[in-house]
């Protein structure tokens, strides 16, 4: 049959041979042919391994098992193991045969039954046959003991409650000399520890000494050819015993103390020039790290891992790095001694070793070694593979931000990273860099000069270009006049025209990236104020984007050209340097943004416009993260509707000056960044509300938005709405209640709003136990003052008032939204009303 199947040239021929043989076997089964039953079962097993159905032969297995001869039983049990599994109901019929064979006088038949039971045992069979298996653990024959131990493992896994039945036998078998029995019993003990806490405590008391003796005997034994592998006696038994020691010693000081000496002996005597020896050493190290070992033993283990790092085998180095990462939580100082070797692994040719070594280096960094480690990583950044640069750049930026105590060193390292791998730097990193530069006036001149030189040397790194463009726009006069020179600097000669050249080159080079081009246009506009002689040239550059297909750039070009051409009187005030950005507030919000999970799409679906937002060119963009990007120049995160006033974060002046996304203030009592900067500069009073989206609409009254063509100058519109009042709104009304809100703002604090709620009873029954509750999204802070009363008179003959203080931390980006719940009693019966308020005036 096998020759015929192998001779088949096509799958169809093979299927024909199988069908013919299966038909012959079915006929033999029908005729109850006992002479060839075992041969037919052997054929069925071969056919089964080829993937053909053989279920019709299952009962033949049971008949062969019930036979008296060993050959028939052998084929029967083999067929049972291959053709059936524990889910088959047929197994119920074989339990009695198994029980008889487990009690058979022939050890080979007993072995067959144990093998079958160990492979297909179900929970019911385990409960029925556990006593027989437990008895066989005490027989004299080592092969039977070994098979009984392996079968016991299956029983304990299927029925953990039976673990206590095997505890005593397992502990006593640790005195055996036969390695096959020992390795099986050690595995059984490990399984017992996992299955039962009681078994774990029992084995801690009764098996530790036996394990120590086994490990000592195996380590010190002379050459034994039947167990020798590469000059080491039975490394498999070594490893099994070490794993069991780790399980027993974990969290137990007494047990750990008993095994400390033998672990030290294994760690020092085992040779590491063979793979078997390395496997034992690795397992020994893992055991030392897993138990309550002494500090000296842990240092010894970490030194072994240090030797592994010098091994040529990539697998050994990888597992060593993995283990050293775990060891960092146990003994950081010992791992630090191998810092040089670990750094070399960062430069390894194998990518998995590089990444794991980089993670370990990141854990090794502290305040004392941050500078040399960072220097090594930055030096390697220049020659590393492109695939690895993203991970390496992220780690370096994280290290510099986390451990820098010197702002100058921080800036130097970030400038190097931006120059080498600026395309891999994430947005939040260079945003944070800009915030730091804004908060370091003594280093602003150094920063703009360093970035200008870097831009000249390497203008292909996107993040470098963005930071450099921003700094040149803000601090261009420092660049040209060499203001705030440091001792470590050499003066450079940069003319006003050369500064404009740098921005023009960046504008042309990044013709695809809208954000970079938008930042270049803003920087050029600012330089037109700082360098009046270049104003005509800058105007010519800006006008080139007048017909740009990207609406954002077209709009900026038209409006910036209008400012340069028509509004000379206010241009210098409008384009003053940005106020100092609040570094602490930004870093706090940046950390919180990663944990924020609540968005307005859940708390106020009507305010989220169905979950998708429209940008100027008509594309659809997902809702923004709870914390808007600090310098997101192309974001239109709040839609403009024609039915109610709304607010967008790309307010013309906010885009122009890059402010208004976080609360900031300048020294000497300068206005909040969220306050309209032009009102303050012109000294015409504080503007109590956030301006509407001047680039896209002209707010003529609190309830109306009038569209106009992009590019129409709207600077004068800032004066139209200074004294606008906030109308009262009916926030909630039902058949029983009416709630109205009045609003009040403090000058200079547009993000803060005081609301006065007034509740009126529309029924003829007095409401008692009145309570008002409110909930807001995470980016809003809410404080509720006590209500004026808990009783609401009937028929509107009085009201309850209550004040609310609201702070919108994303003012100008996201509107207010609130869920309310009002509870009260009517004639002693409790009532509850709730709803959602999303019709707040948009400029709140």
C-alpha positions in Angstrom: 0.0 0.0 0.0 2.8 2.4 0.9 4.7 1.7 -2.3 1.5 2.2 -4.3 0.8 5.6 -2.6 4.3 6.8 -3.1 4.3 5.7 -6.8 1.2 7.8 -7.5 2.1 10.7 -9.8 -1.0 12.8 -9.2 -3.3 13.5 -6.3 -6.2 11.7 -8.1 -4.1 8.5 -8.3 -3.3 8.7 -4.6 -7.0 9.2 -3.8 -7.9 6.2 -5.9 -5.3 4.0 -4.0 -6.6 5.2 -0.7 -10.2 4.6 -1.6 -9.4 1.1 -2.8 -7.5 0.3 0.5 -10.2 1.8 2.7 -12.8 -0.3 0.9 -10.8 -3.5 1.5 -10.4 -2.5 5.2 -14.1 -1.9 5.6 -14.8 -5.3 4.1 -12.3 -7.0 6.5 -14.0 -5.2 9.4 -17.4 -6.4 8.2 -16.1 -9.9 8.0 -14.6 -9.6 11.5 -11.2 -10.7 10.1 -9.0 -11.2 13.2 -5.8 -12.4 11.5 -5.2 -9.1 9.7 -6.9 -6.7 12.1 -3.6 -5.3 13.4 -2.2 -4.9 9.8 -5.4 -3.1 8.7 -5.1 -0.8 11.7 -1.5 0.0 10.7 -2.7 0.9 7.2 -5.4 3.1 8.7 -2.9 5.0 10.8 -0.8 5.7 7.7 -3.9 6.9 5.8 -4.8 9.1 8.8 -1.4 10.7 8.7 -1.9 11.5 5.0 -5.0 13.5 6.1 -7.8 11.1 4.9 -10.8 10.3 7.2 -10.4 7.1 9.2 -13.2 7.3 11.8 -14.7 4.0 10.7 -11.7 2.2 12.3 -12.0 3.6 15.8 -13.8 0.6 17.2 -11.1 -1.7 15.7 -8.7 0.0 18.1 -10.8 -1.0 21.1 -10.9 -4.6 19.8 -7.1 -4.7 19.5 -6.7 -3.2 23.0 -9.0 -5.9 24.4 -6.9 -8.6 22.8 -4.5 -10.6 25.0 -1.3 -10.4 22.9 1.3 -7.6 23.1 1.5 -7.0 19.3 -2.2 -6.4 19.0 -2.3 -4.2 22.1 0.7 -2.2 20.8 -1.1 -1.4 17.5 -4.4 -0.8 19.3 -2.9 1.7 21.8 -1.0 3.4 19.0 -4.1 3.7 16.9 -6.0 5.0 20.0 -3.5 7.7 20.5 -3.5 8.8 16.8 -7.1 8.4 15.8 -8.8 9.6 18.9 -8.5 12.5 21.4 -10.0 13.2 24.8 -13.2 14.7 23.4 -14.3 11.4 21.7 -17.1 9.6 23.6 -15.6 6.3 22.4 -13.0 6.8 25.1 -15.5 5.9 27.8 -15.4 2.3 26.5 -11.6 2.0 26.8 -11.4 3.0 30.5 -11.9 -0.6 31.8 -9.3 -2.0 29.4 -6.8 0.6 30.6 -7.5 -0.3 34.2 -6.9 -4.0 33.5 -3.7 -3.3 31.6 -2.3 -0.9 34.3 -2.6 -3.9 36.7 -1.1 -6.4 34.1 1.9 -8.5 35.2 3.7 -7.7 31.9 5.6 -4.4 32.4 5.6 -3.7 28.6 1.8 -3.9 28.5 1.7 -1.6 31.6 4.0 0.8 29.7 1.6 0.8 26.7 -1.3 1.7 28.9 0.6 4.5 30.7 1.7 6.0 27.4 -1.8 6.0 26.0 -3.3 7.4 29.2 -0.6 10.1 29.3 -1.6 11.2 25.8 -5.4 11.1 25.7 -6.4 11.2 29.4 -9.7 13.2 30.0 -10.8 14.5 33.4 -13.1 11.6 34.0 -10.5 9.0 33.1 -8.0 10.8 35.4 -10.3 10.5 38.4 -11.0 6.8 37.6 -7.4 5.7 37.0 -5.4 8.0 39.4 -5.1 5.3 42.1 -3.5 2.8 39.6 -1.0 5.4 38.4 -0.1 6.5 41.9 0.6 2.8 42.8 2.8 2.4 39.7 5.0 5.2 41.0 6.2 2.8 43.7 7.1 -0.1 41.5 10.7 -1.3 41.1 11.0 -1.0 37.3 12.5 2.4 36.5 10.9 2.6 33.0 7.4 2.0 34.6 8.2 4.7 37.2 9.2 7.2 34.5 6.1 6.6 32.5 3.9 6.7 35.6 5.4 10.1 36.5 4.8 11.5 33.0 1.2 10.1 33.1 0.8 11.8 36.6 1.7 15.2 35.0 -1.3 14.8 32.6 -3.6 13.8 35.4 -2.6 16.8 37.6 -3.1 19.2 34.7 -6.5 17.8 34.0 -7.7 17.6 37.6 -5.6 19.9 39.9 -7.5 18.6 42.9 -5.7 15.3 42.6 -2.3 17.0 43.2 -2.3 16.1 46.9 -2.4 12.4 46.0 1.0 12.6 44.3 2.9 14.9 46.7 4.4 12.1 48.9 5.3 9.8 46.0 7.0 12.6 44.0 9.1 13.8 47.0 10.3 10.2 47.7 11.2 9.5 44.1 13.8 12.3 44.2 16.1 9.8 45.9 16.2 7.6 42.7 19.5 7.2 40.8 18.0 6.6 37.3 18.2 9.9 35.4 15.0 9.1 33.3 13.0 8.7 36.5 14.6 11.9 38.1 13.9 14.2 35.2 10.3 12.9 35.0 9.7 13.3 38.8 11.3 16.8 38.8 8.9 17.8 36.0 6.0 16.3 38.1 7.1 18.3 41.1 7.1 21.5 39.1 3.6 20.8 37.8 2.4 20.0 41.4 3.7 23.4 42.6 1.7 25.2 39.8 -1.4 23.2 40.6 -1.6 23.5 44.4 -0.3 25.9 47.0 -0.4 23.1 49.5 1.8 21.0 47.3 4.2 23.9 46.9 4.6 24.3 50.7 5.0 20.5 51.1 7.7 20.2 48.5 9.6 23.2 50.0 9.9 21.2 53.2 10.6 17.8 51.8 12.3 18.1 48.5 14.9 20.9 48.6 17.6 18.7 50.1 17.0 16.1 47.5 17.2 18.6 44.7 20.5 20.0 46.1 21.9 16.4 46.2 20.8 15.7 42.6 22.4 18.9 41.3 25.6 18.3 43.2 25.9 14.6 42.1 25.2 15.6 38.4 27.7 18.5 38.5 30.5 16.4 40.2 29.9 13.1 38.4 32.5 11.6 36.2 32.2 10.9 32.5 29.0 8.9 31.8 28.6 8.2 28.0 24.9 7.5 28.3 24.2 11.0 29.7 27.1 13.1 28.3 26.5 16.0 25.9 29.6 18.0 24.9 31.4 17.0 28.0 28.6 17.9 30.4 26.6 15.3 32.2 22.9 15.4 31.5 22.3 19.2 30.9 18.6 18.4 30.6 18.4 17.2 34.2 20.5 20.3 35.3 18.0 22.6 33.7 14.9 20.9 35.1 16.3 20.9 38.6 17.2 24.6 38.4 13.7 25.5 37.2 12.2 23.6 40.1 14.6 25.4 42.5 13.4 28.7 41.1 9.8 27.8 41.7 10.4 26.7 45.2 12.8 29.6 46.2 10.6 32.4 44.8 9.5 34.4 47.8 10.9 32.0 50.3 14.0 33.1 52.1 14.7 29.7 53.9 14.5 27.7 50.7 16.6 30.2 48.9 19.3 30.0 51.6 19.5 26.2 51.2 20.2 26.4 47.4 22.6 29.4 47.4 25.7 27.3 47.7 24.9 24.8 45.0 23.9 27.6 42.6 27.2 29.3 43.2 29.0 26.0 42.5 27.1 25.4 39.3 27.7 29.0 38.2 31.5 28.8 38.7 32.2 25.3 37.6 30.1 25.0 34.4 32.1 25.6 31.2 30.7 28.2 28.8 32.6 27.2 25.7 29.8 24.8 24.7 26.1 25.5 24.0 25.0 23.0 26.6 27.1 24.8 29.3 25.6 28.1 28.2 22.1 26.7 28.6 22.8 25.6 32.2 24.5 29.0 33.0 21.5 30.9 31.7 19.1 28.8 33.7 21.3 29.2 36.7 21.3 33.0 36.3 17.5 33.0 35.9 17.1 31.0 39.1 19.4 33.3 41.0 17.4 36.3 39.9 14.1 34.6 40.7 14.9 33.6 44.3 15.9 35.5 47.4 19.6 35.2 46.6 22.5 37.0 48.3 23.9 40.2 46.7 27.2 38.4 45.9 25.4 35.7 44.1 23.4 38.2 42.1 26.6 40.0 41.1 28.1 36.7 40.0 25.0 36.0 37.9 25.1 39.5 36.2 28.8 38.9 35.5 27.9 35.7 33.7 25.5 37.7 31.5 28.3 40.2 30.8 30.3 37.3 29.5 27.4 36.2 27.3 27.4 39.7 25.7 30.9 38.9 24.3 29.8 35.6 22.8 29.6 35.4 19.0 26.3 33.6 19.1 23.5 36.1 18.5 20.9 34.1 20.4 23.1 34.0 23.5 23.6 37.8 23.4 19.9 38.4 22.9 18.9 36.3 25.9 21.6 38.0 28.0 20.2 41.4 27.1 16.7 40.3 28.0 17.9 39.0 31.4 19.9 42.1 32.1 16.8 44.2 31.6 15.1 42.1 34.3 18.2 42.4 36.5 17.9 46.2 36.4 15.1 45.9 39.0 17.3 43.8 41.3 20.9 45.3 41.1 21.3 48.3 38.9 24.9 49.0 40.0 26.1 45.5 38.9 24.5 46.0 35.5 26.1 49.4 35.1 29.6 47.8 35.2 28.8 46.2 31.8 27.7 49.5 30.2 30.5 49.6 27.7 29.7 46.1 26.4 26.0 47.0 26.2 26.8 50.1 24.2 28.7 48.0 21.7 25.6 45.8 21.3 23.7 48.9 20.2 26.0 48.9 17.1 25.5 45.2 16.4 24.6 44.1 12.9 21.6 42.1 14.2 18.6 44.4 14.4 16.9 42.6 17.2 20.0 42.8 19.4 20.3 46.5 18.5 16.8 47.3 19.6 17.1 45.3 22.8 20.4 46.8 23.7 19.0 50.3 23.1 16.1 49.6 25.5 18.6 48.4 28.1 20.8 51.5 27.6 17.7 53.7 28.2 17.2 51.9 31.5 20.9 52.4 32.4 20.8 56.2 32.0 20.9 58.3 35.2 22.0 61.7 36.3 25.7 60.7 36.5 26.2 59.0 33.2 23.7 60.8 31.0 26.2 62.9 29.1 28.7 60.2 28.1 25.9 57.8 27.2 24.1 60.4 25.1 27.3 61.3 23.3 27.9 57.7 22.4 24.3 57.4 21.1 24.5 60.7 19.1 27.8 59.7 17.6 26.3 56.4 16.5 23.2 58.1 15.1 25.2 59.5 12.2 26.3 56.0 10.9 23.3 53.9 12.0 20.9 52.3 9.5 17.8 54.2 8.4 15.6 51.5 9.8 17.1 51.9 13.2 17.3 55.7 13.3 13.7 56.2 14.3 14.0 54.1 17.5 17.4 55.6 18.3 16.2 59.2 17.8 13.2 58.6 20.0 15.3 57.2 22.8 17.9 60.0 22.6 15.2 62.7 22.7 13.5 61.0 25.6 16.9 60.7 27.5 17.8 64.4 26.9 14.3 65.6 28.0 14.3 63.4 31.1 17.8 63.9 32.5 18.9 67.3 31.2 19.8 69.8 34.0 21.6 72.3 31.8 19.5 74.1 29.2 22.6 74.7 27.0 23.5 71.0 26.9 19.9 70.2 26.2 19.8 72.6 23.2 23.1 71.3 21.9 22.0 67.7 21.9 18.6 68.5 20.4 20.2 70.6 17.6 22.6 67.6 16.8 19.6 65.2 16.7 17.6 67.6 14.5 20.6 68.0 12.1 21.2 64.3 11.8 17.8 62.8 12.0 15.3 65.6 12.0 12.9 63.7 9.7 12.5 61.1 12.5 11.8 63.6 15.3 8.1 63.6 16.5 6.1 66.7 16.6 5.8 66.9 20.3 9.6 66.8 20.7 10.3 69.9 18.6 7.2 71.6 20.1 8.8 71.2 23.5 12.1 72.5 22.2 10.4 75.7 21.0 8.7 76.1 24.3 12.1 75.8 26.1 13.8 78.3 23.7 10.9 80.7 24.4 11.6 80.4 28.2 15.4 80.9 27.9 15.9 84.5 26.8 19.7 84.2 27.5 20.0 81.4 25.0 17.7 82.7 22.2 20.5 84.3 20.3 22.6 81.2 20.6 19.7 79.1 19.5 18.9 81.1 16.4 22.6 81.3 15.3 23.1 77.5 15.9 19.9 76.7 14.0 20.8 79.0 11.1 24.2 77.3 10.7 22.6 73.9 10.9 20.1 74.9 8.3 22.8 76.0 6.0 24.7 72.7 6.5 21.7 70.4 6.3 18.4 71.8 5.1 16.8 68.4 4.3 15.6 67.5 7.8 12.0 68.6 8.2 11.9 69.2 12.0 15.2 71.1 11.8 13.7 73.4 9.2 10.6 74.1 11.2 12.4 75.0 14.4 15.0 77.1 12.5 12.2 78.9 10.6 10.3 79.7 13.7 13.4 81.0 15.5 14.5 83.1 12.6 11.1 84.6 12.4 11.0 85.4 16.2 14.7 86.3 16.8 15.9 87.4 13.4 17.5 90.6 14.8 19.5 88.5 17.2 20.9 86.5 14.3 21.8 89.5 12.2 23.2 91.6 15.1 24.9 88.8 17.1 22.9 89.7 20.2 23.4 87.6 23.4 26.7 86.0 22.4 28.0 83.2 24.6 31.6 82.7 25.5 31.6 79.4 23.6 30.4 81.0 20.4 32.2 82.5 17.5 30.5 85.5 15.9 29.0 84.9 12.5 28.1 87.5 9.8 24.5 87.2 8.5 22.9 90.0 6.6 19.1 90.7 6.6 19.0 89.5 3.0 20.7 86.2 3.9 18.2 85.5 6.6 15.4 86.1 4.1 17.3 83.8 1.6 17.2 81.0 4.2 13.4 81.3 4.6 12.8 81.5 0.9 14.9 78.4 0.2 13.0 76.5 2.9 9.7 77.7 1.3 10.7 76.4 -2.1 12.4 73.2 -0.9 9.3 72.1 1.1 6.7 72.7 -1.6 4.7 69.7 -0.6 4.6 70.2 3.2 1.8 72.6 4.1 2.8 73.1 7.7 6.4 74.0 6.9 5.4 76.4 4.2 2.8 78.0 6.4 5.5 78.5 9.1 7.8 80.0 6.5 5.2 82.5 5.5 4.6 83.6 9.1 8.4 83.9 9.6 8.7 86.0 6.5 5.8 88.3 7.6 7.6 88.8 11.0 10.9 89.6 9.2 9.1 92.3 7.1 8.6 94.1 10.4 12.0 93.4 11.9 13.9 94.2 8.6 12.0 97.0 6.9 14.5 97.2 4.0 13.5 93.7 2.9 9.8 94.3 3.1 9.3 94.7 -0.7 11.2 91.5 -1.4 9.3 89.6 1.3 6.0 90.9 -0.2 7.0 89.5 -3.6 7.8 86.1 -2.0 4.5 86.0 -0.1 2.5 87.0 -3.2 3.9 84.0 -5.1 1.5 81.8 -3.1 -1.6 84.0 -4.0 -2.8 81.4 -6.4 -1.8 78.3 -4.5 -4.1 75.3 -4.8 -4.0 74.8 -1.0 -6.5 77.2 0.5 -4.6 77.6 3.7 -1.5 78.9 1.9 -3.5 81.0 -0.5 -5.4 82.6 2.3 -2.2 83.3 4.3 -0.5 84.8 1.3 -3.4 87.2 0.5 -3.9 88.3 4.1 -0.2 88.7 4.8 0.2 90.7 1.6 -2.6 92.9 2.8 -0.9 93.5 6.2 2.4 94.4 4.5 0.7 96.6 1.9 -2.1 98.4 3.7 -1.6 98.2 7.5 1.8 99.7 8.1 0.5 101.6 11.1 -0.3 98.5 13.1 2.1 96.0 11.5 4.9 96.5 14.1 2.5 96.0 17.0 0.8 93.1 15.3 4.1 91.3 14.6 5.8 91.7 18.0 7.7 88.8 19.4 5.6 86.0 20.9 4.9 86.1 24.7 6.8 83.6 26.7 5.2 80.2 26.5 4.2 78.6 29.7 6.6 75.7 29.9 5.2 74.0 33.0 1.6 74.2 31.6 2.6 72.8 28.2 4.6 69.9 29.7 1.7 69.0 32.0 -0.8 69.0 29.2 1.6 67.1 27.0 1.8 64.3 29.7 -1.9 64.4 30.3 -2.8 64.1 26.6 -1.5 60.5 26.4 -3.9 59.5 29.2 -6.9 61.4 27.9 -9.7 59.1 26.8 -12.8 61.4 26.9 -13.6 63.4 23.8 -16.4 65.8 22.9 -17.8 63.2 20.4 -19.0 61.3 23.5 -19.9 64.1 25.9 -21.4 66.5 23.3 -22.1 64.8 20.0 -23.8 67.9 18.6 -20.7 70.0 19.2 -18.5 67.5 17.4 -20.4 67.7 14.2 -20.9 64.0 13.8 -17.3 63.1 14.6 -15.6 64.4 11.5 -14.2 67.9 10.9 -13.8 69.8 7.6 -10.6 71.6 6.8 -10.4 74.5 4.4 -9.6 72.5 1.2 -12.7 70.3 1.7 -10.8 67.2 3.1 -12.3 65.3 6.0 -10.1 65.1 9.1 -10.7 63.0 12.3 -11.5 64.9 15.5 -8.4 66.3 17.3 -6.8 64.9 20.3 -7.8 66.4 23.7 -4.7 68.5 23.7 -4.2 70.4 20.4 -0.7 70.7 19.0 1.0 73.8 20.2 2.0 75.0 16.8 -0.5 73.3 14.5 -0.6 76.0 11.9 -3.0 74.2 9.5 -5.6 73.0 12.0 -9.3 73.9 11.7 -10.5 71.8 14.6 -13.9 73.5 15.1 -16.3 73.8 12.2 -18.0 77.0 11.2 -21.8 76.9 10.8 -24.2 79.4 9.6 -26.7 78.9 12.3 -24.7 79.9 15.4 -21.5 81.7 16.2 -18.5 79.3 16.5 -14.8 79.5 17.2 -11.9 78.0 15.4 -8.3 77.6 16.6 -6.9 79.1 13.4 -7.9 82.7 14.4 -6.0 85.0 12.0 -4.0 86.6 14.8 -3.4 83.3 16.6 -2.1 81.7 13.4 0.0 84.8 12.8 1.6 84.9 16.2 1.3 81.2 17.2 -0.4 82.0 20.5 -3.7 81.2 22.1 -3.4 77.5 22.4 -2.1 77.5 26.0 -2.2 80.0 28.9 1.0 82.1 28.9 2.2 85.4 30.3 5.2 87.6 30.0 7.3 89.1 32.6 6.2 92.5 33.8 2.5 91.9 33.7 2.1 91.3 30.0 -1.3 90.0 28.9 -2.4 86.3 28.8 -1.6 84.6 25.5 -5.3 83.8 25.2 -6.2 87.5 25.4 -6.5 89.3 22.1 -3.0 90.7 21.6 -4.0 93.5 19.3 -6.4 95.0 21.8 -3.6 95.1 24.4 -1.1 96.6 22.0 -3.5 99.4 20.9 -4.4 100.1 24.6 -8.1 100.2 23.8 -9.2 97.9 26.7 -9.4 94.2 27.2 -11.4 92.1 24.9 -13.5 89.8 27.1 -14.3 87.1 24.5 -12.4 85.0 22.0 -12.5 86.3 18.5 -14.3 84.3 15.8 -12.4 82.8 12.9 -11.4 86.0 11.1 -9.9 84.1 8.2 -13.2 82.6 7.3 -16.1 84.7 8.8 -17.0 88.2 10.0 -19.0 88.1 13.2 -21.4 91.0 13.1 -23.7 90.0 15.9 -23.7 87.3 18.7 -26.1 85.1 16.8 -25.0 85.6 13.2 -22.0 84.6 11.1 -21.6 86.3 7.7 -19.3 84.5 5.2 -16.8 86.5 3.1 -14.2 85.6 0.4 -10.8 84.3 1.6 -8.2 87.0 1.5 -10.4 90.0 2.4 -8.5 92.0 5.0 -10.3 91.6 8.3 -7.9 93.2 10.9 -10.3 96.2 11.4 -13.0 93.7 12.4 -11.3 93.2 15.7 -12.8 96.5 16.8 -16.4 95.6 15.9 -17.2 93.3 18.7 -15.3 94.7 21.7 -18.4 95.5 23.8 -20.5 92.6 22.7 -22.6 91.1 25.5 -23.4 87.5 26.0 -27.1 86.7 25.7 -29.0 84.7 28.2 -29.9 81.2 27.1 -32.6 78.7 28.1 -30.3 75.8 28.8 -33.0 73.3 29.8 -36.8 73.2 29.8 -39.3 70.4 30.5 -42.9 70.3 31.5 -41.8 70.8 35.1 -38.7 73.0 35.1 -37.0 75.8 33.2 -33.3 76.6 33.6 -31.7 79.7 32.2 -28.0 80.7 32.1 -26.5 84.2 32.3 -22.8 84.6 31.6 -20.1 86.9 32.8 -16.3 87.1 32.0 -13.4 88.7 33.7 -11.3 91.0 31.4 -8.1 89.4 30.3 -9.3 85.8 31.1 -11.2 84.6 28.1 -11.0 80.9 29.2 -12.8 81.6 32.5 -16.6 82.0 32.6 -19.0 82.6 35.5 -22.5 81.3 34.9 -25.6 82.2 36.9 -28.2 79.5 36.7 -31.8 80.3 37.5 -34.4 77.6 38.0 -38.2 78.2 37.7 -41.0 75.8 38.6 -43.6 75.6 35.9 -46.1 73.4 37.9 -48.6 74.2 40.6 -46.8 72.0 43.2 -43.9 73.1 45.3 -40.7 71.1 44.6 -38.6 70.0 47.6 -35.1 68.5 48.1 -34.0 70.3 44.9 -30.5 69.4 43.7 -28.6 70.4 40.6 -25.6 68.4 39.3 -23.3 68.9 36.2 -20.6 67.0 34.4 -18.1 68.4 31.8 -15.3 66.9 29.6 -11.8 66.5 31.0 -10.5 69.6 29.3 -13.0 71.8 31.3 -12.8 72.6 35.0 -16.1 73.1 36.8 -16.8 74.5 40.3 -20.4 74.5 41.6 -21.4 77.0 44.4 -24.2 76.0 46.8 -27.8 76.7 45.6 -29.8 79.5 47.1 -32.4 77.1 48.4 -33.6 73.5 48.2 -37.2 74.4 47.8 -38.6 75.7 44.5 -42.0 77.6 44.8 -44.9 76.6 42.6 -46.1 78.4 39.5 -43.0 80.6 39.0 -43.6 82.5 42.3 -39.9 82.4 43.0 -36.7 80.8 41.8 -33.5 79.0 42.9 -30.2 80.5 41.8 -26.8 78.8 41.6 -23.4 80.0 40.4 -21.0 77.9 38.3 -17.4 78.7 37.5 -16.1 77.1 34.3 -12.5 77.1 32.9 -12.1 75.9 29.3 -8.5 74.8 29.0 -8.9 74.5 25.2 -10.6 77.8 24.8 -10.8 78.7 21.1 -10.5 75.1 20.0 -13.4 73.3 21.6 -16.8 74.7 22.7 -18.3 74.3 26.1 -20.4 71.2 26.6 -22.2 70.0 29.8 -24.5 67.2 31.0 -26.9 68.1 33.8 -29.0 66.1 36.2 -31.7 67.7 38.4 -33.4 65.7 41.3 -36.3 66.8 43.4 -39.3 65.5 45.3 -43.0 66.1 44.4 -45.4 65.3 47.3 -42.7 63.1 48.7 -42.1 61.2 45.5 -38.5 61.4 44.0 -38.1 62.7 40.5 -35.1 62.9 38.2 -34.5 64.9 35.0 -31.3 65.0 33.0 -30.1 66.4 29.7 -27.3 67.8 27.7 -26.4 71.5 27.0 -24.6 72.3 23.8 -26.1 75.7 22.8 -23.6 77.8 24.7 -22.4 81.0 22.9 -19.5 79.8 20.8 -17.0 82.4 22.1 -17.2 81.0 25.6 
